[in-house]
């Protein structure tokens, strides 16, 4: 693995950095108050190739590798974690479409997501639970050349403003588990679809909510992959998204650190800058070190993916560690700013609320640690059996 970046990677990273800090960062707290995106902003990101840079060029993507996509999502999250959800959801869902949808379906819809004309969400979680993702009850019943969907998806990122949703629905029996789940691309403006937005603690701009399907007719050609194989198709993308989520959390944590180090030189206490007190700078130095380590872990995970190598364990490490580390880092930066940091006027409080949600979404720390243990014990069992 190379630790340096290529000229192309640096150029793309600089494009994302300039856009994020000049266009996104100034309105970070405004988007939070409005609770939605300006769709012109999404179109701007699409025009710059920032939404789904890893998608094939034939659909309008840049065809970059996973590491480069990770560099870009961190730059956007540095300015606004909620905006980086647009990248995450598109790379995850559109990636499934690119690999498993029919060529006609992919050719029609992927360019719309990549250039920002349409936004896509992932419909997996249901009210009865998120961790047991295969235990779905939303039903898709065949009716001629269509399927009829009935049920509810809950805790869906971008539920209120996405145009389409990649929905996992049960076409088999409940006893079939994951084998009875099929994926569909559903137009959320279809008759029978209703949506709500939650009043969350953070990430209000992307919006989390519920989607209800009442006799929603979906043409059979909108099925992604084969009937009964939808769950596995969707889950294949989660190792990728977990590494990207790690970088999404590192971005705002790094932003708070970058603002806090200069503050320690400006703020005076007892006639000296507080940077002269080890009690102030040592915690910041520790978090700076750990963020660098977490970033390298995420990059390694993405590099393994690019090489076609196993990376499930590493992805789970990214998912449980980076969101917690980011939360702790931002909290320390807030505390270092004292009573000013506690104000809603500074962005530390919003960043901390934003990253906190990713300690829950896409798998809790407990689930990630179970995956790590399973992967470790499983690998050791194979090595033991070979002896």
N, C-alpha and C positions, 0 to 999 in steps of 0.2 A: 504494500500500500504506500502510495506517495503522500507525503505530508504537505507538499507544495501544491498550488493551484496552477492550472494551465492559463494561458492568456485568454482563452475563450471563457473559462470559468470566472476569471477576474473581471472581464468585461460585463458579463451577465450580472455578477454580484454587484458591481458598481451601479449598473442600471437600476437594479432593485433597491439598492441603498439610497440612491438619490431620490427615486420616486417616493420611497417610504418616508424619508426624513423631511423632504420638502413638501410633499402633497398630503401624506397620511397623518403624520405626527401632529401637525397643528390642529387638526380636527378630531383627535382621538377622543376627547371627552365630550365633544359635540355629538358624535355618532352614538355614544353611550346614552346621552340624554334623549336623542331622537328614537333610539331603539330600532334602527333600521339602516340600510345602506342606501346611498345615492347610487342608482344604477349606472349613471354616467361614470362613476368611479370604477365600477366593475368593468365597463367597456374600455376604460383607459388601461387597466391592468391587462386586459386581453390583448389590446393593441400592442403592448410592450412584450407580450409573450410570457407574462408572469403567472398566469392562472394555472396552466397545466403544461409546463415546459417539457415534461417527460413523455408526453403523448407523441405518437408517430407524426412525422411531417406530412404524411398524406392526408391527415385530418386537420392540419393547421398548427400542430404542436412543433416544438423545436427538436424533439427526439434526443434530449439530453439524458445523461445517466442519473441514477438515484442520488448520488452525492451532490451533483449540481442542483437538483431539485431541492435538496435539503438546505443548501446554501441560500437559495432564494426565499424559501419559506421562513427561515430565521430572520432575514432582513426585513420582510414584511411584518412579522410578528414583533420585531424590535419597536416598530412604530405603533402597531395595533394588532393585538392577538386575534381579535374578532375578525378582522379582514383576512388574516391568514387561514381562517376556516374555509373561505372560498376556495383557496388553493387545495387544502386538505381534502375537502369533500369532492372536489372535481377530480383530483388525481386518484382518489380511491375509487369513486363510482365510475368515472369515465374509463379508468384503467380496466375495470371489470368488463365494461362494454367493449372496449377495444379488443380484449382477449376472447370474449365468449359470445358477444351478440352477433347476429347475422351481419353480413357485409353491408346490406342495404340499411339496416337499423343504425349501425355505427356511422356510416357515411352521412346519414341524414342528421343525426343529433350531436355527434362529437364536435364538429366545427362550431356549433352554437354554444357549447360549454367552454370551449377553448378560447373563443374570442369574446366571451362575456355577454353574449346576447341572452343567454338563458343560464339559470342557476339550478344546480341539482342537489338533492338531499339523499341521505341513506335511511331507508325505512326498515330497521331491524328490531329495535327494542319495542316491547309491548308492556302494558301496565302491570302484568303479573310478574315481571322481572326482567332485568337486563343482563345479568351475569349468565343465566341459563339461556343463552341466545337461541338454542335450537328448539326450545320449548314454546313454539309459536302456535297461536290459535286463529290469527287472521286467516280467513278462508278464501281461496280462489276456486270457484266452481266452473267447470267447462260448460259453455253454452254455445253450440255451433262453432263459429269461427272466432269466438270471444271467450273471455273468462269474466266471471262476475265476482268482484271483491267485496267482502263484508268483514268489518272489524276495525280495530284501532291500533295505531302506532303511537307510542308515547316517548317523551324525552328525545325528540328528533331535532337535531341542529338545523337551523334555517327553515323550520316547518312553516313559518308564517310568510316567508318571502321567496322560497324556492319555486321554480316553475315545474320541475319534474322531480320524481322520487324513484329511486331504485328500491323496490319493495320486495321483501321476502315474505311469501305467502304460502300457506299450507294447501297443497293439492292432494296430499295423501292423508292417511290416518294419523292421529296424534301419536299412536303407538309406533309409527314409523320413525319418529324423531327427525333428525336432520335429513334423512333420505326422502321424506315426504314434503320437502320445502322447495318451492320454485321461485325464481326471481323474475320480476316484471319491471319494465320502465313505464311509469304511470304519469300521465299529464295531470298535475294537481289543479288544473282549471276545469277538469271534467265534471259533469253533473254527478252529484252524490258525494263529492269530496267537501268536507268542512275542516277548518283548521282553527287552532287557538295558539296564543303565545303565552308563555309562562312569565311570571314576575320574578326573575332570577336574581341571584346575588351579584352576578357579573356576566360579562360577554353578552350584554343586552343587544348590541348592534347586529350580531348574527341571529340571535333569537332562537330559543328552544321552545318546543311546544308539542302539541298532539295533533294527529291527523286522523280523521274518521272517514271510513269508506262505507257507504251505504248503497249497495247494489250498483257499484261502479263498474261500468263495462270497459274492459281492456282488450283490444284486438289481440288475437293469438300471436301475431307477428311481433308484438312488443315483448314477448317472453325472451329472457336472456339466458342462453344455454338450453339445456334439455330439461324437460319436466322432471321434478324430483331431485335435481342436482343444483338448485339455486343456492342452498346454504353453503356448500363447499366453495362455490364460485366466489361468493361474497367474502367468506372468511379468509380466502387466500390472500387478500389484500391487507389484512390487519397487521402482519409483521412489518409491512412497509409503513402503514399509517402510524404505528406506535413509535417508530424511529423519528418520523416527521413531527409527531406531537412532542417528543423530547426537545427537538430544536425550536418548535413553536414556544415552548415554555422558557427555554434558555434565552430567547430573544428579549422579551420584556425584563427578565432578571438582569441581563447585561445592560439594558438601557438604564435601569435604576442604579446599578453600580457605576456606570459611566457618569451619571449625574451626581452621585454621592461622593466620589473621590474628590472632585474639585470643591465641593461644598465643605469638606473637612479643612481645606486651606483658607476658605473665606470666613468660616464661623470662628469667632474668638471666644475663649473661655479662660478666665484668670490671666488675661493679658497675652494669651498665646493662641495660635490656630489650634483647633482641636486635633488636627493631623499629628501634632506632637505627642498625643496621648496614645499609648499602646492599647489601652482599653477600647479606643475608638477604631484604630486602624487594623488591629489584629483580626477582629471578626470579618472585616471587609476583605482582608488578604486571604483568609481561609475560604470565604465564599468565592472569591475570584479564582482561586486554585481549583475548587470543586466544579465550578462552571466549566472551566477549561477541560477538566477530566470528563465531565458528562458530555460535552460537545464532541470530544474525540470518540467516546463510546458510540454516540449516534452516527458519526461519520463512518466508523468502522462497520456498524450494522448495515448502513446503506452500501458501503463498499462490498461487503459480503454478498448482498443481494445482487449487485451489479456483476459479480463473478459467478453467479448461479450457485452460491454456497449456502449451507444451512445457516439461518440467522434468527430462528425463533427465540432462542434463549436470550440472545443479545437484545432483541427487540423488546422483550418483556422487561429486561433490565432498564432500558431507556424509559419505558412507560411508567414504572413505579418510582424511579429515582428522580428523573428530571423535573416532573411537576412538583414533587415535595421539596426538592432543592430550590427550585425557583420561588416557591412560596416562602420558604425560610429566608432566602436571600433578599427578597423584596421587603419582607417584614423588617429585617435588620436595617435596610436602607431607610425605611420609613422612620424607625426609631432613631437612627442617627441624625435625621433632620429635626428631631425633637417635636416641639409643639407645631412647627410648620408642617412637618411630615404627617401629622394627624389631621391636617386640614383636607377637605375635599378639593381644594384648589390645586393641590399638587397631584401628579398622576400615580404616585406609588400605591395609594389605596385602591385605585381602579385596577392597576396591574396585578396586585395581590388577589383581588376578587376574581379577576379573569383566569389566572393560572390555577386557582384553587379548584375550579370546576373540572379541570383535567386530571385531578386526582380521583375523579369519579368516572367521567366519560371514557368510553373505549376500554373499560376494564379497570377495576380498582387495584390498589397495591397488593391486596391479598390474592387476587386472581393472578396478577403478574408473577408473584412469588411462587404460587402453585405451579405455574408454567415453567419457571426456572428450575424448580425442584424436579418436576417431571422430566424435563429435558436432560437434566444432569444425571439423575438416577437411570434414566433410559439409556443414555450413552455409556454410562459405566457398566450397565448390565450387558450391553453388547460386547464391550471390551472384555468383561469377565468371562462371557461365554466362549470367546475366542481363545482363551488361555488353555 
